[in-house]
Amino acid sequence: MRNYILALMTLGMFAQVKAQTLTEIIPYSNDSRVITTGVPFLLIASDARAAGMGDLGVATSADAYSQQWNPAKYGFSEAKSGLGISYTPYLSKLVNDIFLGNITYFNRLSEGSAFGVSLKYFSLGEIEIVQDEFSEALIEKPNELTIDASYALRLADQFSLAVAMRYLRSDLKIQAVDDNASAASTFGVDIAGYYQGEEDAYNSFNGRWRAGFAIQNLGPKIKYDDAGRENFLPTNLRLGGGFDFIFDDYNRLNVTAEVAKLLVPTPPILGVKIEYEDDNGSGSYEEDEDTLISETEDYIISGKSQDVSFISGVFQSFGDAPGGFSEELKEFTWALGAEYQYQDSFAFRAGYFNESEEKGARKFFALGAGFKYTTINIDLSYLFSASKIQSPLENTLRFSLTFNFGDGEYTEY
C-alpha cells in the first residue's frame, strides 16, 4: 500500500511538470514615448511677443494676449481695454495657406476685476479632391477653432486669480468623402493665478518680482468619429517667474523663466504576451512541441493604461512614465526669455525653448522686436531651430498688432 501511494505521488509530480504554463512577452519597438493629444494647435504661441521670448507668457507682464497664457494678468493691465490681432504662418516653407490667426479683446471693469474674450482659428489650407479626369475638382478647407471667455479678480494688491471657459471645434473630416462627416467638439477650462510685487529699490536699480501659474485646457476628451478612439485635450500646467530690472525711467530689462508639463498620461510600453503549455517538460519553448494557449497583443509591459478619464489622467500623468522619475522629468519643457524696453516705445526680445529629444525634440532660439506708436503696438518674432527635427515654424516671421484704449488709466502702485 505504501509503495502504491509513493507511485501515485511520483506520477502526480511528473504530470504537474508536464502541464506547466510558460509565458513569453515580446515588446514592440517603443523607445520614444511622445505624448500625443487632440487639437495640438492649442500649444502654438499665437502672439509675437511671447514667441519672441521662447514661447513663454505665464509670468510676463500683462498685455492683450494674456488670454492664451494667463488671464489673471488682465487684473494688472495699465490700459483700460485692448484689442489684439495676430497672424502666424505655419509650414511656410511648404505651403502658403496654413496659418494660425487670433483676435483677443479685454476690458478692466474696475481696479479689482477684468474680463477677456478671444477667437483662435487654425486653417489647414485648401485640399483639392479629384475623383477622376472627367470630374470637377472639389475644394475642402479643414480647420479648427476655439472661442474663449475669461474673468479675472484681484484678491490682493499683488495677486489675482482667473478662470476661463473654452469651446473647441475641430472640423478635419472631408465632406466629399463622407456625407455624414461632422466636426468634433468639446470644452475646456483654465485656472490661473498671477503675482506682481511692488517696485523695490536696490543698490543701483529698482526691481519687481513676478510669478504665475496656469492649468489650461482641462476638459473632456475629443472624439473625431464614432468608431475612433477618444483623444485627450492638451491639458497643460505652466509655472513661471520673473524679475524686472528697472534702471531708470527709460530703460528696463525683464527676465522670465517658465516650465510646463502636459497633464496627459504617458503611453505605456506595449508588447505581445504569449502563453503556451510546455509539453516537453524542458521549461522552455520548443517549436512544434508546445501547445499555444493564448496570444494577447498590446499587452502593457511597463507603465499604465491610458484608458482613463481626463481627471484621472491629470493625476496619473505625474507618475506613470515607464522609465520612472527620470522619464517624468523629461516630460517637462522649459523656456528662458528676456525683454529690453526703452521708454515704453521700443522693445527687443530673445528666448530659448527646450524639450527632451525623447518627448518631441522641440529646441529653438527666438528673437523678437516691438514698436509702440501712440496707442498701437506692433510686434514681430522669428524662430531658429536648434533641433535635429525641423520645426514647422522655423524661419517664420510672426506678426501681432495691439490697440490699447485708455492706456495709462490704471497705474500699479
KAJORA-V106118 format. One record per residue. N is the residue number from 1. RES is the residue in one letter. SS is DSSP state (helix for helix, strand for strand, loop for the rest). PSI is psi in whole degrees, 0 to 359 (* if undefined). D_FIRST is the distance of its C-alpha to the first C-alpha in Angstrom with 2 decimals. Layout:
BEGIN
n=N res=RES ss=SS psi=PSI d_first=D_FIRST
n=N res=RES ss=SS psi=PSI d_first=D_FIRST
END
This chain:
BEGIN
n=1 res=M ss=loop psi=319 d_first=0.00
n=2 res=R ss=helix psi=317 d_first=3.79
n=3 res=N ss=helix psi=327 d_first=5.46
n=4 res=Y ss=helix psi=317 d_first=5.06
n=5 res=I ss=helix psi=318 d_first=6.45
n=6 res=L ss=helix psi=322 d_first=8.84
n=7 res=A ss=helix psi=319 d_first=9.96
n=8 res=L ss=helix psi=320 d_first=10.84
n=9 res=M ss=helix psi=320 d_first=12.68
n=10 res=T ss=helix psi=316 d_first=14.52
n=11 res=L ss=helix psi=322 d_first=15.62
n=12 res=G ss=helix psi=318 d_first=16.79
n=13 res=M ss=helix psi=321 d_first=18.78
n=14 res=F ss=helix psi=319 d_first=20.27
n=15 res=A ss=helix psi=324 d_first=21.26
n=16 res=Q ss=helix psi=321 d_first=22.85
n=17 res=V ss=helix psi=318 d_first=24.88
n=18 res=K ss=helix psi=334 d_first=25.99
n=19 res=A ss=loop psi=7 d_first=27.10
n=20 res=Q ss=loop psi=147 d_first=29.17
n=21 res=T ss=strand psi=130 d_first=32.77
n=22 res=L ss=strand psi=147 d_first=35.62
n=23 res=T ss=strand psi=134 d_first=39.13
n=24 res=E ss=strand psi=130 d_first=42.41
n=25 res=I ss=strand psi=122 d_first=45.69
n=26 res=I ss=strand psi=112 d_first=48.97
n=27 res=P ss=strand psi=150 d_first=52.07
n=28 res=Y ss=loop psi=164 d_first=55.41
n=29 res=S ss=loop psi=109 d_first=58.43
n=30 res=N ss=loop psi=56 d_first=59.67
n=31 res=D ss=loop psi=327 d_first=61.45
n=32 res=S ss=loop psi=120 d_first=64.37
n=33 res=R ss=loop psi=76 d_first=63.68
n=34 res=V ss=loop psi=133 d_first=67.13
n=35 res=I ss=loop psi=124 d_first=67.34
n=36 res=T ss=loop psi=150 d_first=69.07
n=37 res=T ss=loop psi=173 d_first=70.60
n=38 res=G ss=loop psi=167 d_first=72.80
n=39 res=V ss=loop psi=56 d_first=76.62
n=40 res=P ss=helix psi=348 d_first=76.65
n=41 res=F ss=helix psi=343 d_first=80.47
n=42 res=L ss=helix psi=341 d_first=80.42
n=43 res=L ss=helix psi=359 d_first=79.69
n=44 res=I ss=loop psi=130 d_first=82.88
n=45 res=A ss=loop psi=121 d_first=85.75
n=46 res=S ss=loop psi=350 d_first=88.50
n=47 res=D ss=loop psi=146 d_first=91.39
n=48 res=A ss=helix psi=331 d_first=93.15
n=49 res=R ss=helix psi=310 d_first=93.44
n=50 res=A ss=helix psi=321 d_first=89.67
n=51 res=A ss=helix psi=325 d_first=89.09
n=52 res=G ss=loop psi=347 d_first=91.64
n=53 res=M ss=loop psi=19 d_first=89.66
n=54 res=G ss=loop psi=34 d_first=86.29
n=55 res=D ss=loop psi=54 d_first=85.09
n=56 res=L ss=loop psi=157 d_first=85.09
n=57 res=G ss=loop psi=2 d_first=86.78
n=58 res=V ss=loop psi=337 d_first=84.72
n=59 res=A ss=loop psi=12 d_first=86.78
n=60 res=T ss=loop psi=171 d_first=90.08
n=61 res=S ss=loop psi=161 d_first=93.24
n=62 res=A ss=loop psi=142 d_first=93.83
n=63 res=D ss=loop psi=183 d_first=95.20
n=64 res=A ss=loop psi=334 d_first=95.30
n=65 res=Y ss=loop psi=16 d_first=91.93
n=66 res=S ss=helix psi=339 d_first=89.97
n=67 res=Q ss=helix psi=321 d_first=88.35
n=68 res=Q ss=helix psi=327 d_first=85.95
n=69 res=W ss=helix psi=311 d_first=85.03
n=70 res=N ss=loop psi=94 d_first=85.58
n=71 res=P ss=helix psi=346 d_first=87.73
n=72 res=A ss=helix psi=340 d_first=87.95
n=73 res=K ss=helix psi=339 d_first=90.57
n=74 res=Y ss=helix psi=332 d_first=93.01
n=75 res=G ss=helix psi=350 d_first=93.62
n=76 res=F ss=helix psi=13 d_first=95.30
n=77 res=S ss=loop psi=135 d_first=97.44
n=78 res=E ss=loop psi=346 d_first=101.08
n=79 res=A ss=strand psi=146 d_first=102.14
n=80 res=K ss=strand psi=317 d_first=102.43
n=81 res=S ss=strand psi=168 d_first=100.80
n=82 res=G ss=strand psi=155 d_first=100.02
n=83 res=L ss=strand psi=127 d_first=99.20
n=84 res=G ss=strand psi=138 d_first=97.20
n=85 res=I ss=strand psi=130 d_first=96.85
n=86 res=S ss=strand psi=156 d_first=94.77
n=87 res=Y ss=strand psi=127 d_first=93.93
n=88 res=T ss=strand psi=109 d_first=91.17
n=89 res=P ss=strand psi=146 d_first=91.00
n=90 res=Y ss=loop psi=135 d_first=87.46
n=91 res=L ss=loop psi=44 d_first=86.57
n=92 res=S ss=loop psi=340 d_first=90.29
n=93 res=K ss=loop psi=339 d_first=89.88
n=94 res=L ss=loop psi=317 d_first=88.43
n=95 res=V ss=loop psi=169 d_first=90.02
n=96 res=N ss=loop psi=12 d_first=92.80
n=97 res=D ss=loop psi=13 d_first=91.68
n=98 res=I ss=strand psi=126 d_first=88.53
n=99 res=F ss=strand psi=164 d_first=89.43
n=100 res=L ss=strand psi=121 d_first=88.57
n=101 res=G ss=strand psi=149 d_first=91.30
n=102 res=N ss=strand psi=136 d_first=91.51
n=103 res=I ss=strand psi=131 d_first=94.04
n=104 res=T ss=strand psi=141 d_first=93.80
n=105 res=Y ss=strand psi=138 d_first=96.01
n=106 res=F ss=strand psi=161 d_first=95.84
n=107 res=N ss=strand psi=128 d_first=98.03
n=108 res=R ss=strand psi=114 d_first=98.21
n=109 res=L ss=strand psi=326 d_first=98.76
n=110 res=S ss=strand psi=186 d_first=99.69
n=111 res=E ss=loop psi=341 d_first=99.14
n=112 res=G ss=loop psi=357 d_first=95.70
n=113 res=S ss=strand psi=159 d_first=94.34
n=114 res=A ss=strand psi=160 d_first=94.34
n=115 res=F ss=strand psi=160 d_first=92.82
n=116 res=G ss=strand psi=150 d_first=92.19
n=117 res=V ss=strand psi=150 d_first=91.47
n=118 res=S ss=strand psi=158 d_first=90.67
n=119 res=L ss=strand psi=128 d_first=89.88
n=120 res=K ss=strand psi=128 d_first=87.95
n=121 res=Y ss=strand psi=125 d_first=88.01
n=122 res=F ss=strand psi=112 d_first=86.10
n=123 res=S ss=strand psi=130 d_first=87.38
n=124 res=L ss=strand psi=19 d_first=85.34
n=125 res=G ss=loop psi=191 d_first=88.43
n=126 res=E ss=loop psi=137 d_first=89.14
n=127 res=I ss=strand psi=122 d_first=86.70
n=128 res=E ss=strand psi=123 d_first=88.33
n=129 res=I ss=strand psi=122 d_first=86.30
n=130 res=V ss=loop psi=116 d_first=87.51
n=131 res=Q ss=loop psi=318 d_first=85.76
n=132 res=D ss=loop psi=179 d_first=87.79
n=133 res=E ss=loop psi=345 d_first=91.16
n=134 res=F ss=loop psi=345 d_first=92.95
n=135 res=S ss=loop psi=150 d_first=91.71
n=136 res=E ss=loop psi=140 d_first=93.37
n=137 res=A ss=loop psi=139 d_first=91.42
n=138 res=L ss=strand psi=137 d_first=89.78
n=139 res=I ss=strand psi=123 d_first=89.99
n=140 res=E ss=strand psi=146 d_first=87.25
n=141 res=K ss=loop psi=79 d_first=87.57
n=142 res=P ss=loop psi=146 d_first=84.20
n=143 res=N ss=strand psi=165 d_first=84.60
n=144 res=E ss=strand psi=150 d_first=83.02
n=145 res=L ss=strand psi=161 d_first=84.72
n=146 res=T ss=strand psi=148 d_first=84.34
n=147 res=I ss=strand psi=124 d_first=86.59
n=148 res=D ss=strand psi=154 d_first=86.42
n=149 res=A ss=strand psi=134 d_first=87.92
n=150 res=S ss=strand psi=159 d_first=87.66
n=151 res=Y ss=strand psi=128 d_first=88.97
n=152 res=A ss=strand psi=143 d_first=89.47
n=153 res=L ss=strand psi=126 d_first=90.22
n=154 res=R ss=strand psi=117 d_first=91.52
n=155 res=L ss=strand psi=342 d_first=89.62
n=156 res=A ss=strand psi=173 d_first=91.59
n=157 res=D ss=loop psi=330 d_first=94.46
n=158 res=Q ss=loop psi=2 d_first=92.09
n=159 res=F ss=strand psi=141 d_first=89.09
n=160 res=S ss=strand psi=155 d_first=88.50
n=161 res=L ss=strand psi=157 d_first=85.58
n=162 res=A ss=strand psi=153 d_first=85.44
n=163 res=V ss=strand psi=143 d_first=83.34
n=164 res=A ss=strand psi=144 d_first=83.71
n=165 res=M ss=strand psi=142 d_first=82.53
n=166 res=R ss=strand psi=129 d_first=82.11
n=167 res=Y ss=strand psi=130 d_first=81.92
n=168 res=L ss=strand psi=135 d_first=80.40
n=169 res=R ss=strand psi=128 d_first=80.94
n=170 res=S ss=strand psi=110 d_first=79.65
n=171 res=D ss=strand psi=83 d_first=81.12
n=172 res=L ss=loop psi=354 d_first=79.59
n=173 res=K ss=loop psi=150 d_first=78.85
n=174 res=I ss=loop psi=110 d_first=81.06
n=175 res=Q ss=loop psi=328 d_first=82.71
n=176 res=A ss=loop psi=337 d_first=83.77
n=177 res=V ss=loop psi=322 d_first=80.15
n=178 res=D ss=loop psi=111 d_first=78.69
n=179 res=D ss=loop psi=336 d_first=81.03
n=180 res=N ss=loop psi=8 d_first=78.66
n=181 res=A ss=loop psi=139 d_first=78.57
n=182 res=S ss=loop psi=157 d_first=79.24
n=183 res=A ss=loop psi=146 d_first=79.47
n=184 res=A ss=strand psi=147 d_first=76.64
n=185 res=S ss=strand psi=156 d_first=77.57
n=186 res=T ss=strand psi=191 d_first=76.27
n=187 res=F ss=strand psi=161 d_first=77.66
n=188 res=G ss=strand psi=163 d_first=77.27
n=189 res=V ss=strand psi=140 d_first=78.30
n=190 res=D ss=strand psi=142 d_first=79.65
n=191 res=I ss=strand psi=126 d_first=79.73
n=192 res=A ss=strand psi=156 d_first=81.97
n=193 res=G ss=strand psi=152 d_first=83.75
n=194 res=Y ss=strand psi=135 d_first=86.61
n=195 res=Y ss=strand psi=132 d_first=88.16
n=196 res=Q ss=strand psi=112 d_first=91.61
n=197 res=G ss=loop psi=170 d_first=92.98
n=198 res=E ss=loop psi=159 d_first=96.59
n=199 res=E ss=loop psi=120 d_first=98.75
n=200 res=D ss=strand psi=151 d_first=98.68
n=201 res=A ss=strand psi=130 d_first=101.10
n=202 res=Y ss=loop psi=190 d_first=99.84
n=203 res=N ss=loop psi=307 d_first=101.90
n=204 res=S ss=loop psi=8 d_first=103.40
n=205 res=F ss=loop psi=167 d_first=102.10
n=206 res=N ss=strand psi=158 d_first=100.77
n=207 res=G ss=strand psi=162 d_first=97.24
n=208 res=R ss=strand psi=135 d_first=94.95
n=209 res=W ss=strand psi=147 d_first=91.15
n=210 res=R ss=strand psi=148 d_first=89.35
n=211 res=A ss=strand psi=153 d_first=85.72
n=212 res=G ss=strand psi=159 d_first=83.90
n=213 res=F ss=strand psi=157 d_first=80.61
n=214 res=A ss=strand psi=135 d_first=79.68
n=215 res=I ss=strand psi=117 d_first=76.61
n=216 res=Q ss=strand psi=149 d_first=77.62
n=217 res=N ss=strand psi=43 d_first=76.45
n=218 res=L ss=strand psi=109 d_first=73.86
n=219 res=G ss=loop psi=176 d_first=73.01
n=220 res=P ss=loop psi=157 d_first=70.78
n=221 res=K ss=loop psi=160 d_first=69.58
n=222 res=I ss=strand psi=138 d_first=71.74
n=223 res=K ss=strand psi=124 d_first=70.53
n=224 res=Y ss=loop psi=336 d_first=72.59
n=225 res=D ss=loop psi=164 d_first=71.21
n=226 res=D ss=loop psi=325 d_first=68.92
n=227 res=A ss=loop psi=350 d_first=66.18
n=228 res=G ss=loop psi=176 d_first=66.46
n=229 res=R ss=loop psi=160 d_first=64.86
n=230 res=E ss=strand psi=140 d_first=66.49
n=231 res=N ss=strand psi=135 d_first=68.22
n=232 res=F ss=loop psi=147 d_first=68.72
n=233 res=L ss=loop psi=157 d_first=72.32
n=234 res=P ss=loop psi=64 d_first=73.42
n=235 res=T ss=loop psi=127 d_first=72.97
n=236 res=N ss=strand psi=138 d_first=74.49
n=237 res=L ss=strand psi=126 d_first=74.84
n=238 res=R ss=strand psi=135 d_first=78.02
n=239 res=L ss=strand psi=134 d_first=78.99
n=240 res=G ss=strand psi=163 d_first=82.24
n=241 res=G ss=strand psi=159 d_first=84.91
n=242 res=G ss=strand psi=173 d_first=88.33
n=243 res=F ss=strand psi=138 d_first=91.53
n=244 res=D ss=strand psi=118 d_first=95.17
n=245 res=F ss=strand psi=109 d_first=97.55
n=246 res=I ss=strand psi=98 d_first=100.94
n=247 res=F ss=loop psi=321 d_first=103.53
n=248 res=D ss=loop psi=193 d_first=106.63
n=249 res=D ss=loop psi=347 d_first=107.96
n=250 res=Y ss=loop psi=332 d_first=107.70
n=251 res=N ss=strand psi=131 d_first=104.62
n=252 res=R ss=strand psi=141 d_first=100.99
n=253 res=L ss=strand psi=121 d_first=97.65
n=254 res=N ss=strand psi=125 d_first=94.46
n=255 res=V ss=strand psi=132 d_first=91.11
n=256 res=T ss=strand psi=144 d_first=87.85
n=257 res=A ss=strand psi=146 d_first=84.13
n=258 res=E ss=strand psi=141 d_first=81.43
n=259 res=V ss=strand psi=150 d_first=77.67
n=260 res=A ss=strand psi=152 d_first=75.87
n=261 res=K ss=strand psi=134 d_first=72.34
n=262 res=L ss=strand psi=127 d_first=71.06
n=263 res=L ss=loop psi=59 d_first=68.97
n=264 res=V ss=loop psi=138 d_first=66.80
n=265 res=P ss=loop psi=144 d_first=63.07
n=266 res=T ss=loop psi=136 d_first=62.34
n=267 res=P ss=loop psi=133 d_first=60.65
n=268 res=P ss=loop psi=169 d_first=57.01
n=269 res=I ss=strand psi=120 d_first=55.49
n=270 res=L ss=strand psi=160 d_first=53.93
n=271 res=G ss=strand psi=191 d_first=51.56
n=272 res=V ss=strand psi=126 d_first=49.01
n=273 res=K ss=strand psi=121 d_first=45.39
n=274 res=I ss=strand psi=128 d_first=42.99
n=275 res=E ss=strand psi=135 d_first=39.29
n=276 res=Y ss=strand psi=162 d_first=36.97
n=277 res=E ss=strand psi=131 d_first=33.34
n=278 res=D ss=loop psi=95 d_first=32.39
n=279 res=D ss=loop psi=344 d_first=30.90
n=280 res=N ss=loop psi=354 d_first=30.94
n=281 res=G ss=loop psi=12 d_first=29.03
n=282 res=S ss=loop psi=346 d_first=31.99
n=283 res=G ss=loop psi=10 d_first=32.98
n=284 res=S ss=loop psi=159 d_first=36.49
n=285 res=Y ss=loop psi=131 d_first=38.33
n=286 res=E ss=loop psi=118 d_first=38.52
n=287 res=E ss=loop psi=140 d_first=41.12
n=288 res=D ss=loop psi=3 d_first=40.08
n=289 res=E ss=loop psi=332 d_first=36.38
n=290 res=D ss=loop psi=157 d_first=35.88
n=291 res=T ss=strand psi=125 d_first=36.35
n=292 res=L ss=strand psi=128 d_first=39.17
n=293 res=I ss=strand psi=309 d_first=38.24
n=294 res=S ss=strand psi=158 d_first=41.57
n=295 res=E ss=strand psi=117 d_first=44.86
n=296 res=T ss=strand psi=116 d_first=47.02
n=297 res=E ss=strand psi=164 d_first=50.58
n=298 res=D ss=strand psi=41 d_first=52.79
n=299 res=Y ss=strand psi=132 d_first=49.82
n=300 res=I ss=strand psi=112 d_first=51.09
n=301 res=I ss=strand psi=315 d_first=50.02
n=302 res=S ss=strand psi=145 d_first=52.27
n=303 res=G ss=loop psi=194 d_first=54.77
n=304 res=K ss=loop psi=156 d_first=55.05
n=305 res=S ss=loop psi=144 d_first=55.78
n=306 res=Q ss=loop psi=1 d_first=59.47
n=307 res=D ss=loop psi=69 d_first=58.78
n=308 res=V ss=loop psi=167 d_first=60.12
n=309 res=S ss=loop psi=166 d_first=63.27
n=310 res=F ss=helix psi=328 d_first=66.43
n=311 res=I ss=helix psi=313 d_first=66.20
n=312 res=S ss=helix psi=325 d_first=62.61
n=313 res=G ss=helix psi=325 d_first=63.69
n=314 res=V ss=helix psi=311 d_first=66.37
n=315 res=F ss=helix psi=323 d_first=63.94
n=316 res=Q ss=helix psi=330 d_first=61.26
n=317 res=S ss=loop psi=343 d_first=63.84
n=318 res=F ss=loop psi=353 d_first=63.98
n=319 res=G ss=loop psi=31 d_first=60.37
n=320 res=D ss=loop psi=5 d_first=58.77
n=321 res=A ss=loop psi=129 d_first=59.89
n=322 res=P ss=loop psi=331 d_first=56.94
n=323 res=G ss=loop psi=5 d_first=58.61
n=324 res=G ss=loop psi=203 d_first=58.72
n=325 res=F ss=helix psi=324 d_first=61.79
n=326 res=S ss=helix psi=323 d_first=63.58
n=327 res=E ss=helix psi=325 d_first=63.52
n=328 res=E ss=helix psi=320 d_first=64.70
n=329 res=L ss=helix psi=327 d_first=67.72
n=330 res=K ss=helix psi=344 d_first=68.53
n=331 res=E ss=loop psi=356 d_first=68.92
n=332 res=F ss=strand psi=134 d_first=71.99
n=333 res=T ss=strand psi=156 d_first=75.35
n=334 res=W ss=strand psi=154 d_first=78.33
n=335 res=A ss=strand psi=145 d_first=82.07
n=336 res=L ss=strand psi=137 d_first=85.13
n=337 res=G ss=strand psi=153 d_first=88.62
n=338 res=A ss=strand psi=148 d_first=92.17
n=339 res=E ss=strand psi=120 d_first=95.36
n=340 res=Y ss=strand psi=129 d_first=98.86
n=341 res=Q ss=strand psi=136 d_first=101.52
n=342 res=Y ss=strand psi=115 d_first=105.26
n=343 res=Q ss=loop psi=30 d_first=107.43
n=344 res=D ss=loop psi=20 d_first=105.02
n=345 res=S ss=loop psi=341 d_first=106.62
n=346 res=F ss=strand psi=144 d_first=104.56
n=347 res=A ss=strand psi=141 d_first=100.91
n=348 res=F ss=strand psi=135 d_first=98.99
n=349 res=R ss=strand psi=153 d_first=95.18
n=350 res=A ss=strand psi=151 d_first=92.34
n=351 res=G ss=strand psi=168 d_first=88.56
n=352 res=Y ss=strand psi=137 d_first=85.22
n=353 res=F ss=strand psi=139 d_first=81.97
n=354 res=N ss=strand psi=135 d_first=78.55
n=355 res=E ss=loop psi=143 d_first=75.16
n=356 res=S ss=loop psi=144 d_first=72.07
n=357 res=E ss=helix psi=336 d_first=71.80
n=358 res=E ss=helix psi=350 d_first=68.24
n=359 res=K ss=helix psi=19 d_first=69.41
n=360 res=G ss=loop psi=332 d_first=72.48
n=361 res=A ss=loop psi=33 d_first=74.61
n=362 res=R ss=loop psi=115 d_first=77.77
n=363 res=K ss=strand psi=125 d_first=80.08
n=364 res=F ss=strand psi=155 d_first=83.84
n=365 res=F ss=strand psi=152 d_first=87.14
n=366 res=A ss=strand psi=146 d_first=89.68
n=367 res=L ss=strand psi=150 d_first=93.41
n=368 res=G ss=strand psi=164 d_first=95.56
n=369 res=A ss=strand psi=154 d_first=99.01
n=370 res=G ss=strand psi=145 d_first=100.66
n=371 res=F ss=strand psi=141 d_first=104.26
n=372 res=K ss=strand psi=129 d_first=105.87
n=373 res=Y ss=strand psi=114 d_first=109.16
n=374 res=T ss=loop psi=252 d_first=110.33
n=375 res=T ss=loop psi=12 d_first=107.42
n=376 res=I ss=strand psi=132 d_first=105.69
n=377 res=N ss=strand psi=134 d_first=102.86
n=378 res=I ss=strand psi=124 d_first=101.94
n=379 res=D ss=strand psi=142 d_first=98.71
n=380 res=L ss=strand psi=152 d_first=97.39
n=381 res=S ss=strand psi=157 d_first=94.21
n=382 res=Y ss=strand psi=140 d_first=92.85
n=383 res=L ss=strand psi=137 d_first=89.34
n=384 res=F ss=strand psi=117 d_first=88.34
n=385 res=S ss=strand psi=139 d_first=84.73
n=386 res=A ss=loop psi=19 d_first=82.99
n=387 res=S ss=loop psi=158 d_first=79.71
n=388 res=K ss=loop psi=334 d_first=78.50
n=389 res=I ss=loop psi=123 d_first=78.04
n=390 res=Q ss=loop psi=135 d_first=81.42
n=391 res=S ss=loop psi=139 d_first=82.27
n=392 res=P ss=loop psi=348 d_first=83.63
n=393 res=L ss=loop psi=9 d_first=86.35
n=394 res=E ss=loop psi=137 d_first=87.33
n=395 res=N ss=loop psi=36 d_first=91.10
n=396 res=T ss=loop psi=131 d_first=91.67
n=397 res=L ss=strand psi=123 d_first=94.64
n=398 res=R ss=strand psi=148 d_first=93.96
n=399 res=F ss=strand psi=144 d_first=96.68
n=400 res=S ss=strand psi=142 d_first=96.99
n=401 res=L ss=strand psi=129 d_first=100.02
n=402 res=T ss=strand psi=134 d_first=100.40
n=403 res=F ss=strand psi=118 d_first=103.15
n=404 res=N ss=strand psi=127 d_first=103.40
n=405 res=F ss=strand psi=131 d_first=105.37
n=406 res=G ss=strand psi=37 d_first=106.74
n=407 res=D ss=strand psi=130 d_first=105.75
n=408 res=G ss=loop psi=3 d_first=106.17
n=409 res=E ss=loop psi=328 d_first=106.32
n=410 res=Y ss=loop psi=122 d_first=103.39
n=411 res=T ss=loop psi=118 d_first=103.64
n=412 res=E ss=loop psi=124 d_first=100.51
n=413 res=Y ss=loop psi=* d_first=101.29
END
